[in-house]
């Protein structure tokens, strides 16, 4: 099931039992109980065409696209879609307006409702109200093109901001810290740097960026890691550091640090942050935050970094390297799988190091035993972009979907063909208990992998 962001929504509809929010990639549905909306029980459905609105007509839900409407009965909303109708449906014009004519209400702190349905924030960013609906019980809901969903209780006339999901649908980074999931931000980090989901309370929140000179105000976020109360972000514009206790952005590096180009991946080993970047490998002592270079100049672009065998491995365009003392040295087994274009490195449940490269997957155990899985045999020639390992399985993200390798049976399965998972580029994977998260450019997907009724598992 995809987790679509409703930060930028194009349509809104209320029925007796549900609230529907339309985004360009699909529709998100939330159950309604009296005047409350259960945001913890979201359901969503992707649409191949661009969605421009959603309407409720009688017992049917109409999803509007430039090529026409997809019509489903509300009770069978998640059944298989039938082919589009040959004739386009006609709809009455949506002229309700937001807010209703002659009504005014107060915005939350930090926002101002201007004329022509425009909302301004403290930094004079302008956002538009895209759709509005009333529950006929005294509440008004409206969507925006960048601030998410708002609810107004007419009795008090104050708008309440209701956050849900990540900042946007093009997610490339996630991190799990305790009961909290962190979602990486998108291109405009000043508007939304990252998102948080508290599993214990079911509450979503968005963290806005900074406008200071030490903050990289453009993205995307490639990786993130939590250390105590601090969260480090690797972005296309450099490093960022957020103090979750003080709720403020800090300068990420201390005095005397060297400059860094584009950090791609982060890992923490013995109170030191290690960074795989476009121009080499870096480390930062987390006590003084002094950033130093650990690789030679011109050694190449590194895209991933992780710990295994009690040390640090980094991979990139020119193969893999391993930390020995204070230096990183070439790690190139004789089978040649790590010669160049290595895309990912992860540590397995038994401490094994698992590499994904252009030629295949290499599993190196603590004893030194190596297992090679050629791409041409197991992945239809596709290159692994990320790998999550359990004792029985390897979950493998590629540029064209998800694969599952059974380590005991030595079989593979193309999961994007066997399930409703997308056949698109998957940037990263995150295992969260019985859930597997897939980070794609068309949404953040959550897959319940530990289903005992599935014989293949």
N, C-alpha and C positions, 0 to 999 in steps of 0.2 A: 504494500500500500504506500503510495507516495505521500509525503508530508509537504504540501505546497505552502509557500508563504502567502499570507494575506496582507502583507505590508502594502503591496500595490495591487489593488483589486479593481475590477471593471464592472462588477454587478453584484446586486444583493437582492435576496428574496426571502420572505418569511411565510411559512405555512403554519398550520396548527401545531405540528410536531417538530418541525425542523427549521433551522436557519441555513440558507445556502449562500455561499460566497463564491463568486466567479473570478478566477484569475486567468491570465492568457493561456496557461497550460492545461487548465481543467477546472473542476468544481470541488469545493470543500463543503461538507455538510456536518452540522452540529445538532445534536438533539436539544429540544426545548422542553422545559418542565415549568408550567405557569409562566413566570417572568424571568426564569433563570435559564442560562445557556450552559450546557455541559461541554466545556472546551477540552476536557480530558478524554472525551469519547469521539474524537474527530473521525470522519470517514472522507475519503477523497477518491476521485476518479480522473484519470488523465484523458484528454481529448487530443486526437491527432491534429485537428485543425485549430486555428487560433480562436479562442473563446472571446466574445465581445459582450455577452450579457447572459443572464439567466432569468427566466420567467416561470411563474406558477400559473397554470391555466386549468382550473378545475382540479381534477386528480392527477394531472400530468405536469411534469417538469420539462420546460423547453430550454435547451442549451443552444444559444444563438452563436453561429459562426458566419463568416463572410459567404460561405457556400450554402447556407440554409440553417435549419434548426434540427437538432437531435432531440426527439421526443420520447420520453419514457414515463410510465406510470410511477408515481412516487413510491408505491409499495414494492415495485420491482425495479427500483432505480439502479441497482448494481447487477442486474441481469445482462446477458449479452446484448449489445446494441444491434438493432436491425439495420439494414441498409437505409441510407437517407431517402426521404420521399422525393419523387420526381418534381413535385410542385412545392415551391417555397410557401410556408405559412405566412399569413398576414397578421400583424399585431397592432393593437391600438398604440398611439404614441405615449411615451413615458414622460408626462409633463407634470409630475407631482412636485418636483423641485425639493431642494434641501437648503436651509430648513423650510418648512411650510410657510407660505406667504404671511408676512407680518410678525413672525415669531423670531425672537433672539434668545441666545443662551450663552453662558459663560464657558470658556475653554479651560482645560487644565493648566496649571502653572507652566509657563514657558511657551504657550501658544496663544495666537491672537486670530480671531475670525474676522477677516476683512470682507470686502465687497466681492460680488460675483463668485460666491462659494469658494473663496480662497482662504487657506489657513497659513499663517506665517509662524515660524519658530524664532527663537532668540537670535539666530544668526541670519535672519531675513531670507531663509529658504522658503519658497512658495510651494504649497501643495494644494491640489484641487480635490473637492468632493466629487466622487464619481457616481454614486448612487445612494438612494435613501429608501427606507421602509419603516412602517409603523406597525406595532403589534396590537394596536387597538386597545391597549390596556394602559396607555399613558407613557409608553417608551418609544423613542425614535432611535433607529440605528442608521448609521451612514458609513460608507467606505471612502477611502481616499487613495490617491496615487503615490503614497509613500509613507503614510503615518499609520496605516492599519485600520482597524475598526473602532468606531466610537459608539457609545450609547448615551442618550440624553433622557433623563427622567423629567418629564414636563413639569412635575410638581415642584421640583427645586431648580430646574433650568440650568443644570451644570453638566457639561459633557464629560464622560468617563472614557479614558482610552483603554481598549481591550486588546492586548498583545497576544499573538498566537504564532508559533512556528518560527523559523529562521527569518533573517532579514530579506532574503530573496531565494530564488530557486536554483541558482548556479553555485552550489556549495562544493568546496574543494577540501574542507578541513573540519574535523570534529575531534572532540576530546571528552573523555569521561573522568570526572573527578568526584569520588564519593557518590552522593545521590544526585549530582548535577551533570547534565549534558551541555556541552558548549558547542555551538555551531559557528563556523567561521563566517566572517562578513563578506561583502561583495565589493564591487568596484568603488563605490563612494563610501569610504570608511568614515568620513566625517559625519555622515547621516546615520550610519549603523555599522559599527565595527565588528560586533559579534552578538550572539543571542545565547540565552541561558534557559534551560528547562529543569526545574526542580522536581524530581520524581516523587518526593515525599508529599509535596503540596499540589502538584499538577499545574504549577504556575509558570508561564513564559514571561520573559523580559528581554528587552533590547537595550544594548549598551551603545550609546552614541559616542562618536570619536571626538577628537580635539581639533582645534584650529591653531595649535602652537607649531613652532618651527621644528620641534623634535618629534612630531607625530606624522607618520606616513599617511597622507589623506587619500591615497588611492590604493586599489587592491588588484587582484583578489587576495584573500588570506589563504596561504598554502599549507600552513600547519599551525598548531597551537599546543601549549603544554602548561600545566599548572604546577607551581612550586609554592607551597604554603598558601599565603593569601594573594600571591601574585600570579598573573596569567600573562605569558609571553606569546606574541603573535609574530609569525613570519609572513610578511606581505611582499607584494611586488615593489613596494617603495622602501622596504627596509624593515627593521625590527620595531615592535611596539610593546609597551609594558603597561598593564592595568592593575591597580591596587584594588582588589575586590572589597577589602574592609573599609578603606577610605573613600571608595567609589571615585577614584580620580586617576588620570593618566600621569605616568612618571617618565622621566627621561630613561630610555632603555639601557644606555651604556654609560659607564663612568668616565671620568677624565683620564686621558692617556690611551683611550681605545683607538684601534685602527678602523678605517672605514670599511664597510661591507657592501657588496653589490646587491644581489637579489637572494635572500634566504629562502630555501625551498622546504627544509625539514628540520625538526628540532628533536633532541632527546636529552635527558638529564642522567648523568652518571656521576655519583659521588660528589654531590653539591656543585657540579659543573655543568653548564649548558653547552652542548655541542651542536653546531649548526652546519648543515650542508647547503652551500650557496653556489651561485652561478660562477663565482671566481675562486672557489676553493672551500676548505674546511676551516671553521673557526671554533674557538672555545671561549667561554666566559665564566669566570669565578663568580658564583652567585652571591658571595659576600661583598665583594667590592665592585662587581659588574664591569670589570675591565675586559674588553674584547680583544683577543689576539688571534693572529692567523696561525694555523697548525699545518698547512700544506704549502708546498712550493708554489711560487708564482708561475702561472701558465699550466698548472697540472690538469686543468679542465673543469667542466661543469659537473657539480654533484647535485643529485636530486632527492636522495633519501639517506637516512642515518638511523641506526638503532643499536641496542646493546645485545651482545651474545657472548658466551664463554667468558664472562667477567671482563669484557672490554667493549670497545666501540668499533662498529663497522660503518663505512660510508660507501655509497655506490653512485655511479654517474656515467657520463659518456665514454670515459676511458677505463671502465672496469670497476673494481672494488679495492678498497684500502682498509687496513686494520691498524688500530692504535696499539703501539708498542712503546711503553714508557711515555715520553712526551711527544713522540713522532708518529706519523701515519705512514705505513709502508705498504707496498703493493701486495694484495692477496689474490693470487692467480693460480688456482688448482690446475693440474696437468690436463684435465679434460677440455680446457679451453672455453668453458661456458661463461667465464667472467672476463673475457678479453676486452670487450667494449660494450657499450649501450646496455648497461645494467640499470633497470628501472626501479627496483625495490629491494629492500632487505627487511626481514622480520625475524623475531625470535619465537620458536615453537614452544609448546607446552613442556617438552622434555629438555629445553635449553638448546635445541638445535638451531643453527642459523640457516634461514631459507632465503635464497636469492632468486629474483625473477629477472631474466635478461632476454635479449632478442632471440637467442638460440634455444632457451628452455628454462626450466626450473632446476636449481641445484640445492639439494638438502645436505648439509654438512653436520654430522652428529659429533658429540663430544669426543667419542672414541676416534674420530677421524674418518669414519666410514662415510662415503659419499653416494648419493642417489641422484641420477640425472633423469629428468622428464623432458624429452624434446618437445618443442612447440609443434612441430609438424605432425606428431603422433597424438598428443593429448589435447592441444588447444586449437586445432585447425589452422596452425600457422600464426596464431595471434600472440602478441607480446604481453606478458603480465604487467599491469600497471600497479597493482597492489595485491598482497596475499595475506589472508588471515588463516592461522593454523589452529586446529584442535587435534586431539589424539587420533581421531578417525578420519578427519577431512582436511582438505585444503580448499578454502574459498578463494577463487582467483578472479580478480577484476581485470578486464581487457578493454580495448578501445571499441569493442562491439558486444559488450554484455558480460554476464557472469558465468563462470564454470565452477563445477564441483568435482574434486578428485577424491576418491575413496582410498585412503592410504593402505588399508588392509586388503581390500579386494583388488586394488590396482585397476580401477575403472574410472572413467571420467564421464561427465554429463554436462551438456550445455543448458544451464538453468534458465537462460533467457528464452529458450525455445520451449522448455517443459512447463514454464510458469508464466505469469503475467509481468515478470520483471522486464525492464526496458532493454531493447537491443541498441544501446547507445554507449558512448564512452563513459566508463566508470572511473572516476579519479582516485577515490579512496574507499576503504572498507573500515567499519568499526564493529566489533563484536560486543554486544551489551546483553549478557545473559543468554536468553533464548531468542534474542532479536539480533539480526544482522542488518546494519545500516549501510546503504549504498549511496555514495555521493556522486551525482550526475549533473549535467547541465540542464536537465529538464525536471529537476526536483530531487528531493531527498527521499529515498525509498527505505521502508522498514519491512523486513522479511522475517516471519516467524519460522526459523529453520528447525527447531527441536520439536517437531510434530511426530509423536510416536505412531500415529496411524499411517504414516508414509513408509512403505516398505523399503524404499531406497535409502532411508536413513538408518 
